[in-house]
Amino acid sequence: MLNTSVVKPTARQLAFQDWEFGLFVHFGLRTFYEGYADFDERPMSPEAFRPDGLDCEQWIRTAKEAGMQYAVLTAKHHDGFSNWPTAYSSFSVTASPWKEGKGDVVGEFVAACRQHGVKPGLYYSPFDGSADFYAADAKAYDDYFVNQITELLTGYGDIDILWFDGCGSEGHQYDWPRIIREIRRMQPNILIFNMGDPDFRWVGNEDGIAPVPCWNVVDSTDFSILTDEKEKLEGPLWLPAECDVQMRSNWFYSDSDEHTLKSKDELVGLYYQSVGRGCNLLLNIGPDREGLLPAPDVERLKELGEEIKQRFGHPLATLEQCERSGNQWIYRTDTAHLLDHIVVQEDLTEGECIRSFKITIITSKSHRAETVYEGRNIGHKSIIRLPTVKVRGVILEVTEADREPTISSLSFHYAGK
C-alpha cells in the first residue's frame, strides 16, 4: 500500500463512491450489425440505424428499479458513429433514416436520467475509426476531439461522468492538457474515467471482480484491455476503482448470445466482489434493435436488485447500537440471533487509513469471544459474508491503521443465503 496519509478524496469522488451501482449501455450503429466486433473492418452505413421503438425511459426506469444510481451511454464507440447530431462528422444519427435524421439518442438518454433521478454519464472513445486523419494529423484530431466533447458538454446540461475508453489509443498522443482544460472549464463538477485527468479508474479487467485488497490511492492506472502496460501518474492520487462487466458475452446486442445471460447467482457474486470490496459496479446491457433493453435482461436485472434489497435492506442492528472502546466497535444483544453478513464502511473524508481489521463474535451458548474473520482494507464498503452463526454480540476491531480510524457505517444482517 502506498503512503496515503496526505491523499484525500474530493467531495465529488466521495459522492461517486456512494452511487455504487450503475448501468452501462452499449448502443449505436453496431447494434444493427450482427457479430460486429471492436475494430472490425466491415463497413457500416448509417442507413442501418433504425431504432424505431427507442425508449430510453425504459432503460433508466429499469435501472432505477434495480437500485442503480447512475448510467453511462456510449455516445461514441470506437467505430466513430455519433449517437447525437454532431456538426463535425457525417457518420452520425443525422445521416440515418431514424426520425428522418432528426433523432438524438444522447438527448433522450439524458432526459430519461433526469426524469428518474439517475446520474447521466457519457462514454466517448478517444479513438475514432471513422476519422481518416486520426493517425495522420494529431492537431486536427485534437480539434475534432475538443469540438465533439464541447457539443456533449454544452448541449445537454450537467453531465456527471465522462467515460474515456483507452482501447485503440495505445501509443497515440493526445493534447490532454488542452482537452482536460476545456472539459473542466465547461463542466467543473464532471467526473472523468481513467484517462487524461481521471477522477476514478478502471479496475483492470472486464470480469467485474476487484482484487483483494483494492486501495483507493494508486500511482498508476491500467490503460486498456489490449495491453498490460500501466499509465504512470505524477504521484499518488485518490482514484476509486470501477468494475465494468457485461450482462451477456457481448457489450452490444446480439441475436445469438441470450444463452450467455448471467444467472442471478453469478450477478450477486459479482456484487460481492465489486461493491463488497469497496468499488463501484457498472453492469452493461445492450439495447436491442428496437431500442429496448431485452426482456430477459430486464427481468434478470430486477431479480438482482430485489436480491440485494432482501439481503441488505433490513439490518438487525447498525452502528447506532454499537459502543466504541478504543479501536473496537462492540455490538451486544440480549437475545441471541443468527448472523451471516456484516457490512462496514470507513469514513474516507480524510483519506483511507485502515490497513487491517478483524471480526470477533460472542458465541450464543458459552458467551466466548471467537475471531471469525480477518480482513485488510475496509475502504468505501466491505461486505463480510460469514457461515451462519448464532451470536450474542459482535466486535469489529481495527488492528492496524495509519491514524485514529473512523467507521461511518456498520450493520449486521441475516440473509439466510
C-alpha positions as CSV (number, residue, x, y, z in Angstrom):
1,M,0.0,0.0,0.0
2,L,1.3,3.5,-0.8
3,N,1.8,6.1,1.8
4,T,-1.7,7.7,1.7
5,S,-1.6,9.8,4.8
6,V,-2.0,13.1,2.8
7,V,-4.1,11.9,-0.1
8,K,-7.7,12.8,0.3
9,P,-10.8,12.4,-2.0
10,T,-12.8,15.3,-3.3
11,A,-16.4,15.6,-2.4
12,R,-17.4,14.5,-5.9
13,Q,-15.3,11.4,-5.6
14,L,-16.9,10.5,-2.3
15,A,-20.3,11.1,-3.9
16,F,-19.4,8.8,-6.8
17,Q,-18.4,6.0,-4.4
18,D,-21.8,6.3,-2.7
19,W,-23.5,5.7,-6.1
20,E,-22.0,2.2,-6.0
21,F,-24.1,0.6,-8.8
22,G,-24.7,1.8,-12.3
23,L,-26.0,0.8,-15.8
24,F,-23.6,0.6,-18.7
25,V,-25.5,1.0,-22.1
26,H,-23.7,0.0,-25.3
27,F,-25.9,1.1,-28.2
28,G,-25.1,2.5,-31.6
29,L,-24.8,1.6,-35.3
30,R,-23.0,-1.6,-34.3
31,T,-26.2,-2.8,-32.7
32,F,-27.6,-3.3,-36.2
33,Y,-24.7,-5.3,-37.5
34,E,-24.8,-8.8,-36.0
35,G,-21.4,-10.0,-34.9
36,Y,-19.6,-6.7,-35.4
37,A,-16.5,-6.6,-33.2
38,D,-14.2,-3.9,-32.0
39,F,-12.0,-2.6,-34.8
40,D,-14.0,-4.7,-37.3
41,E,-13.1,-3.7,-40.9
42,R,-16.5,-4.3,-42.3
43,P,-18.0,-1.0,-43.5
44,M,-21.2,0.2,-41.8
45,S,-23.8,2.6,-43.1
46,P,-25.9,5.0,-41.0
47,E,-28.8,3.8,-43.2
48,A,-28.9,0.7,-41.0
49,F,-29.6,2.7,-37.8
50,R,-33.3,2.3,-37.3
51,P,-34.3,2.0,-33.6
52,D,-37.9,2.7,-34.2
53,G,-39.0,1.8,-30.7
54,L,-36.3,3.6,-28.9
55,D,-37.3,4.1,-25.3
56,C,-34.5,5.4,-23.1
57,E,-37.1,5.9,-20.3
58,Q,-37.5,2.1,-20.3
59,W,-33.7,1.7,-19.8
60,I,-33.5,4.2,-16.9
61,R,-36.7,3.2,-15.2
62,T,-35.4,-0.4,-15.1
63,A,-32.1,0.7,-13.8
64,K,-33.8,2.8,-11.1
65,E,-36.0,-0.1,-10.0
66,A,-32.9,-2.3,-9.7
67,G,-31.3,0.2,-7.3
68,M,-28.8,1.7,-9.8
69,Q,-27.9,5.4,-9.2
70,Y,-26.1,6.2,-12.4
71,A,-26.0,5.2,-16.1
72,V,-23.3,5.6,-18.8
73,L,-24.3,5.6,-22.5
74,T,-21.9,5.0,-25.4
75,A,-22.2,8.5,-27.1
76,K,-19.5,7.4,-29.5
77,H,-17.7,4.0,-29.6
78,H,-14.5,3.0,-31.4
79,D,-16.3,2.8,-34.8
80,G,-16.9,6.6,-34.6
81,F,-20.7,6.6,-35.0
82,S,-22.1,9.6,-33.0
83,N,-25.3,9.0,-31.2
84,W,-26.1,12.7,-31.3
85,P,-26.4,15.1,-34.2
86,T,-22.7,16.2,-34.3
87,A,-21.7,19.0,-36.7
88,Y,-18.2,17.5,-37.1
89,S,-18.9,14.2,-38.7
90,S,-21.4,12.8,-41.3
91,F,-21.2,9.4,-39.5
92,S,-24.0,10.1,-37.0
93,V,-27.7,9.8,-36.3
94,T,-28.2,12.7,-38.7
95,A,-27.3,10.5,-41.7
96,S,-29.8,7.8,-40.6
97,P,-33.4,7.4,-41.6
98,W,-34.4,7.2,-37.9
99,K,-36.7,10.2,-37.1
100,E,-35.8,11.5,-40.6
101,G,-32.3,12.3,-39.4
102,K,-33.6,14.5,-36.5
103,G,-33.1,12.0,-33.7
104,D,-30.8,12.3,-30.7
105,V,-30.1,9.3,-28.6
106,V,-27.9,11.2,-26.2
107,G,-30.6,13.8,-25.7
108,E,-33.3,11.2,-25.0
109,F,-30.9,9.3,-22.6
110,V,-30.1,12.4,-20.6
111,A,-33.7,13.4,-20.3
112,A,-34.7,9.9,-19.1
113,C,-31.9,10.0,-16.5
114,R,-33.2,13.4,-15.2
115,Q,-36.8,12.1,-15.1
116,H,-35.8,9.2,-12.8
117,G,-33.2,10.9,-10.7
118,V,-30.3,8.8,-12.2
119,K,-26.9,10.4,-12.7
120,P,-26.1,10.6,-16.5
121,G,-22.7,9.7,-17.9
122,L,-21.4,9.6,-21.4
123,Y,-18.9,7.2,-22.8
124,Y,-16.7,8.7,-25.5
125,S,-14.0,6.7,-27.3
126,P,-10.9,8.9,-27.9
127,F,-10.0,6.5,-30.8
128,D,-12.3,7.0,-33.8
129,G,-12.2,4.5,-36.6
130,S,-14.3,6.8,-38.9
131,A,-11.8,9.7,-38.7
132,D,-9.2,9.1,-41.5
133,F,-7.0,11.8,-40.0
134,Y,-6.7,10.2,-36.6
135,A,-3.2,9.0,-37.1
136,A,-2.1,11.4,-39.9
137,D,-2.8,14.7,-38.3
138,A,-2.7,14.8,-34.5
139,K,-3.6,18.5,-34.2
140,A,-6.6,18.2,-36.5
141,Y,-7.8,15.2,-34.5
142,D,-7.4,17.1,-31.2
143,D,-9.5,19.8,-32.7
144,Y,-12.2,17.2,-33.6
145,F,-12.0,15.7,-30.2
146,V,-12.5,19.0,-28.4
147,N,-15.3,20.1,-30.8
148,Q,-17.3,16.9,-30.2
149,I,-16.7,16.9,-26.4
150,T,-17.9,20.6,-26.4
151,E,-21.1,19.5,-28.1
152,L,-21.7,16.9,-25.5
153,L,-20.9,19.1,-22.5
154,T,-22.7,22.2,-23.6
155,G,-25.8,20.8,-25.2
156,Y,-27.4,18.6,-22.5
157,G,-26.9,20.3,-19.2
158,D,-24.9,18.8,-16.4
159,I,-23.3,15.5,-17.2
160,D,-21.9,13.6,-14.2
161,I,-19.4,11.3,-15.9
162,L,-17.3,11.4,-19.0
163,W,-16.1,7.8,-19.6
164,F,-12.9,7.5,-21.7
165,D,-12.1,4.1,-23.0
166,G,-8.4,3.6,-23.8
167,C,-8.9,0.8,-26.4
168,G,-7.4,1.8,-29.7
169,S,-5.4,4.7,-28.2
170,E,-2.4,2.7,-27.2
171,G,0.6,4.7,-28.3
172,H,-1.4,7.7,-29.6
173,Q,-0.5,11.1,-28.2
174,Y,-3.4,13.4,-27.4
175,D,-3.1,17.0,-26.3
176,W,-4.5,16.1,-22.9
177,P,-3.7,19.4,-21.2
178,R,-5.8,21.2,-23.8
179,I,-8.6,18.6,-23.8
180,I,-8.9,18.5,-20.0
181,R,-8.7,22.2,-19.6
182,E,-11.7,22.6,-21.9
183,I,-13.6,19.8,-20.2
184,R,-13.1,21.3,-16.7
185,R,-13.9,24.8,-18.0
186,M,-17.3,23.6,-19.4
187,Q,-18.2,21.2,-16.6
188,P,-16.1,21.7,-13.4
189,N,-18.0,19.1,-11.5
190,I,-17.7,16.3,-14.1
191,L,-16.0,13.0,-13.1
192,I,-13.5,11.7,-15.7
193,F,-12.9,8.0,-16.0
194,N,-9.3,6.6,-16.3
195,M,-7.6,8.9,-18.9
196,G,-6.3,12.5,-19.1
197,D,-7.0,13.8,-15.6
198,P,-9.0,10.9,-14.1
199,D,-11.3,11.1,-11.0
200,F,-11.8,7.3,-10.9
201,R,-10.1,4.4,-12.5
202,W,-10.7,1.1,-14.3
203,V,-10.3,-1.9,-12.0
204,G,-8.1,-3.6,-14.7
205,N,-10.4,-6.4,-16.0
206,E,-13.8,-6.7,-17.7
207,D,-14.9,-9.5,-15.3
208,G,-16.5,-7.3,-12.6
209,I,-14.0,-8.5,-10.0
210,A,-11.9,-6.3,-7.8
211,P,-8.7,-7.5,-6.2
212,V,-8.1,-8.0,-2.5
213,P,-7.1,-5.6,-1.2
214,C,-8.3,-2.8,-3.5
215,W,-6.9,0.5,-2.2
216,N,-8.3,3.9,-3.2
217,V,-4.9,5.5,-3.7
218,V,-2.7,4.5,-6.7
219,D,0.3,5.8,-8.6
220,S,-0.7,4.3,-11.9
221,T,-3.8,3.2,-13.8
222,D,-4.5,0.3,-16.1
223,F,-4.8,1.6,-19.7
224,S,-7.0,-0.8,-21.7
225,I,-8.0,-4.4,-22.2
226,L,-5.5,-4.6,-25.1
227,T,-2.3,-4.0,-23.0
228,D,-0.9,-4.9,-19.6
229,E,1.0,-1.6,-19.5
230,K,0.0,0.9,-16.9
231,E,-0.1,4.7,-17.2
232,K,2.1,6.2,-14.6
233,L,0.6,9.1,-12.6
234,E,2.6,12.2,-11.4
235,G,2.2,10.8,-7.9
236,P,-0.2,9.0,-5.6
237,L,-3.8,10.0,-6.3
238,W,-7.2,9.2,-4.9
239,L,-8.8,7.2,-7.7
240,P,-11.5,4.8,-6.6
241,A,-12.0,1.8,-8.9
242,E,-15.0,0.9,-11.0
243,C,-15.7,-2.7,-12.2
244,D,-17.4,-2.9,-15.6
245,V,-18.9,-6.2,-16.7
246,Q,-21.4,-7.5,-19.3
247,M,-24.8,-9.0,-18.6
248,R,-24.1,-11.2,-21.6
249,S,-21.0,-12.2,-23.5
250,N,-21.2,-9.1,-25.8
251,W,-21.2,-5.4,-25.0
252,F,-23.6,-4.6,-27.9
253,Y,-26.8,-6.5,-28.5
254,S,-26.6,-9.8,-30.4
255,D,-29.3,-12.2,-31.6
256,S,-27.2,-15.2,-30.6
257,D,-26.0,-14.7,-27.1
258,E,-29.1,-15.0,-24.9
259,H,-27.7,-18.3,-23.5
260,T,-24.8,-16.3,-22.0
261,L,-27.1,-14.2,-19.9
262,K,-25.6,-14.2,-16.4
263,S,-27.6,-16.0,-13.7
264,K,-28.8,-14.2,-10.7
265,D,-26.3,-16.1,-8.5
266,E,-23.4,-15.0,-10.7
267,L,-24.5,-11.4,-10.6
268,V,-24.9,-11.5,-6.8
269,G,-21.4,-12.9,-6.7
270,L,-20.1,-10.0,-8.8
271,Y,-21.8,-7.6,-6.5
272,Y,-19.9,-9.0,-3.5
273,Q,-16.7,-8.9,-5.5
274,S,-17.1,-5.3,-6.6
275,V,-19.3,-3.2,-4.3
276,G,-18.5,-5.6,-1.5
277,R,-14.8,-4.8,-2.0
278,G,-15.2,-1.1,-1.9
279,C,-15.6,-0.5,-5.7
280,N,-18.4,0.6,-8.0
281,L,-20.2,-1.9,-10.2
282,L,-21.1,-0.8,-13.8
283,L,-23.2,-3.6,-15.3
284,N,-23.8,-3.5,-19.1
285,I,-26.9,-4.3,-21.1
286,G,-27.0,-3.8,-24.9
287,P,-30.4,-2.5,-26.0
288,D,-31.9,-4.4,-29.0
289,R,-32.6,-3.2,-32.5
290,E,-35.9,-1.7,-31.5
291,G,-34.1,0.4,-28.9
292,L,-35.3,-1.5,-25.8
293,L,-33.5,-3.4,-23.1
294,P,-34.3,-7.1,-23.9
295,A,-37.0,-8.6,-21.7
296,P,-34.8,-11.4,-20.3
297,D,-32.1,-8.9,-19.3
298,V,-34.7,-6.6,-17.7
299,E,-36.1,-9.5,-15.6
300,R,-32.6,-10.6,-14.5
301,L,-31.6,-7.1,-13.5
302,K,-34.8,-6.7,-11.5
303,E,-34.1,-10.0,-9.8
304,L,-30.6,-8.8,-8.9
305,G,-31.9,-5.6,-7.4
306,E,-34.5,-7.4,-5.4
307,E,-31.9,-9.8,-4.1
308,I,-29.7,-7.0,-2.9
309,K,-32.6,-5.4,-1.1
310,Q,-33.6,-8.7,0.6
311,R,-30.1,-9.3,1.8
312,F,-29.1,-5.8,2.9
313,G,-32.3,-3.8,3.2
314,H,-33.3,-4.8,6.7
315,P,-30.4,-4.8,9.1
316,L,-30.7,-6.5,12.5
317,A,-28.7,-3.7,14.1
318,T,-26.5,-0.8,13.0
319,L,-23.7,1.5,14.2
320,E,-26.1,3.2,16.5
321,Q,-26.4,0.0,18.6
322,C,-22.7,-0.2,19.0
323,E,-20.3,1.1,21.7
324,R,-16.8,2.3,20.8
325,S,-13.9,1.3,23.0
326,G,-10.5,2.4,21.5
327,N,-10.3,0.7,18.1
328,Q,-13.2,-1.6,18.8
329,W,-16.8,-1.2,17.9
330,I,-18.9,-3.5,20.1
331,Y,-22.4,-4.8,19.5
332,R,-24.3,-6.7,22.2
333,T,-27.7,-8.3,22.1
334,D,-29.8,-9.7,25.0
335,T,-31.4,-12.2,22.6
336,A,-29.1,-14.3,20.5
337,H,-29.8,-14.3,16.8
338,L,-28.4,-15.7,13.6
339,L,-25.9,-13.7,11.6
340,D,-24.3,-14.2,8.2
341,H,-23.4,-10.8,6.9
342,I,-21.6,-7.7,8.3
343,V,-21.3,-4.5,6.2
344,V,-18.8,-1.9,7.3
345,Q,-17.7,1.4,5.8
346,E,-14.7,3.6,6.7
347,D,-15.1,7.3,6.9
348,L,-13.0,8.3,3.9
349,T,-13.4,12.1,4.3
350,E,-9.7,12.5,5.4
351,G,-8.5,9.6,3.3
352,E,-8.1,5.8,3.8
353,C,-6.2,4.8,6.9
354,I,-7.4,1.3,7.9
355,R,-4.9,-1.4,6.9
356,S,-6.4,-4.4,8.7
357,F,-9.2,-5.4,10.9
358,K,-10.9,-8.5,12.4
359,I,-14.4,-9.6,13.3
360,T,-14.9,-11.4,16.6
361,I,-18.3,-12.8,17.7
362,I,-19.6,-13.5,21.2
363,T,-20.9,-17.1,21.0
364,S,-24.5,-17.9,21.8
365,K,-24.1,-20.6,24.5
366,S,-20.6,-20.0,26.0
367,H,-20.5,-16.3,25.6
368,R,-16.9,-16.7,24.4
369,A,-15.1,-14.3,22.1
370,E,-14.1,-16.1,18.9
371,T,-12.5,-14.5,15.9
372,V,-14.3,-15.5,12.7
373,Y,-12.8,-13.1,10.1
374,E,-9.7,-11.1,9.4
375,G,-9.6,-8.5,6.6
376,R,-7.3,-5.9,5.1
377,N,-8.8,-2.6,3.9
378,I,-12.4,-1.5,4.6
379,G,-12.5,1.5,2.2
380,H,-15.8,2.6,1.0
381,K,-17.5,-0.7,1.9
382,S,-16.6,-4.2,2.9
383,I,-19.3,-6.8,2.8
384,I,-18.3,-9.7,5.1
385,R,-20.1,-12.9,4.4
386,L,-19.9,-15.5,7.2
387,P,-21.2,-19.1,7.6
388,T,-24.4,-18.7,9.5
389,V,-23.7,-18.4,13.2
390,K,-25.8,-17.5,16.3
391,V,-24.3,-14.6,18.2
392,R,-24.8,-12.6,21.4
393,G,-22.5,-9.9,20.2
394,V,-20.0,-8.8,17.5
395,I,-16.7,-6.9,17.9
396,L,-15.2,-5.0,14.9
397,E,-11.6,-4.3,15.8
398,V,-9.2,-2.2,13.6
399,T,-5.9,-4.0,14.1
400,E,-3.7,-1.6,12.0
401,A,-4.3,1.9,10.9
402,D,-2.2,5.0,9.9
403,R,-4.1,7.2,12.3
404,E,-7.2,7.0,14.5
405,P,-9.8,5.3,12.4
406,T,-13.4,6.3,12.0
407,I,-16.2,4.0,10.9
408,S,-19.1,5.7,9.1
409,S,-21.5,2.7,8.9
410,L,-21.7,-0.7,10.4
411,S,-24.7,-3.1,10.1
412,F,-25.5,-6.7,10.9
413,H,-27.6,-9.0,8.7
414,Y,-29.1,-12.4,8.4
415,A,-30.0,-13.1,4.8
416,G,-30.3,-16.9,5.1
417,K,-28.4,-17.4,1.8
